[in-house]
């Protein structure tokens, strides 16, 4: 048994784990962009 087999939840394949990782990374990227956009809008409104 290797480290991957020990770490993976039952019923998940390596492909499932990689897919989830990709989706999580994409979500983080969009969340970061949305936060930056919100900050820029707030600053623009404050500047009037």
GIQUIRA-V717966 format. One record per residue. N is the residue number from 1. SS is DSSP state (h for helix, s for strand, l for the rest). PHI is phi in radians with two decimals (NA if undefined). PSI is psi in whole degrees, -180 to 180 (NA if undefined). Layout:
BEGIN
N,SS,PHI,PSI  N,SS,PHI,PSI
END
This chain:
BEGIN
1,l,NA,129  2,l,-1.75,179  3,h,-1.10,-37  4,h,-1.09,-46  5,h,-1.09,-34  6,h,-1.25,-39  7,h,-1.44,-28  8,l,-1.30,141  9,l,-1.18,151  10,l,-1.02,138  11,l,1.54,-3  12,l,-1.84,133  13,l,-1.60,170  14,h,-1.05,-41  15,h,-1.06,-41  16,h,-1.05,-44  17,h,-1.12,-42  18,h,-1.15,-40  19,h,-1.09,-44  20,h,-1.11,-40  21,h,-1.08,-43  22,h,-1.06,-45  23,h,-1.12,-41  24,h,-1.08,-43  25,h,-1.10,-42  26,h,-1.13,-42  27,h,-1.07,-43  28,h,-1.08,-41  29,h,-1.09,-47  30,h,-1.18,-36  31,h,-1.12,-40  32,h,-1.12,-44  33,h,-1.10,-42  34,h,-1.12,-40  35,h,-1.13,-42  36,h,-1.12,-40  37,h,-1.12,-45  38,h,-1.07,-41  39,h,-1.12,-44  40,h,-1.10,-42  41,h,-1.12,-44  42,h,-1.06,-44  43,h,-1.12,-40  44,h,-1.14,-40  45,h,-1.19,-41  46,h,-1.11,-38  47,h,-1.24,-24  48,l,1.27,NA
END
